[in-house]
Amino acid sequence: MSIRRLFATLIVATSLFVAPFGAVAQDWGGLQKFAAANAALAEPAAGQSRVVLMGDSITEIWPDRHPAFFEGSDYVGRGISGQVSAQMLVRFRQDVIDLHPAVVVINAGTNDVAENQGPYNEDFTLGNIISMTELAQANGIAVVLTSVLPAAAFRWRPSITDAADKIAALNKRIRAYAASKGIPYVDYYSAMVVSDPSRALNPAYSNDGVHPVAAGYEVMEPLVVKAVYEALKACASDDCDCCR
């Protein structure tokens, strides 16, 4: 074999090994995002009911846009901007189960519909939400499911023109699943959608049609607090199997 051919062969072989390692380094699931914060988080104290909020950017920016909700509370935000439900499922053990919360609140679906990681499949998205629910319950964690927030369009994905239809359909299935399993459901959608045919996020609650501003989180907070209370109350019942 000539030196030139040997060199070319080595380059190709090296690329076959480098590509997978490069993909790992990208941390597709976001496992490293909260690694340090999770390690620094103390175990819940006796009688403490920790609540983890699992989600995307809508969850991630919540503490910044309305920090009073988190200050001195048992709520812990674990949202990562841009994530789809499959990525949340990948990091569910590290960012939820290993934190030993009493309750997890799952808000997923916006970026699935926005096709951030490829074509949208409603069955896959619902399946990921169900898998997160079952993982939580298998570990004694109560679940609160939420609707996807309304959105008529995504500025970063203008080719998607049927977002409102897809969100409404997904929310119908999340609500039905929650009802069938006795899981508290938070209907952010009805409280924040405009009444016109666009079914957009009310501009009083958002600057970009997707992410809430402080006024939007003020609407969301009492809804989620009520649902968390219902979940904790149900788990305290002797005949409850919703968090086991």
Protein Blocks (a to p, Z undefined) as FASTA:
>chain_A
ZZklmmmmmmmmmmmmmmmmmmmmnomnommmmmmmmmmpccddehiacddddddfklmm
mmmmmmmlmgopabdcdddehiafklmmmmmmmmmmmnopabdcddehjlmmnomnoccd
fklmmmmmmmmmmmmmmnopacddddddddfbdfklmmbmklmmmmmmmmmmmmmmmmmn
opacddfklmmpcfbfnlpacfklocnomaccfklmmmmmmmmmmmmmmmmmmmmpmkbc
klZZ
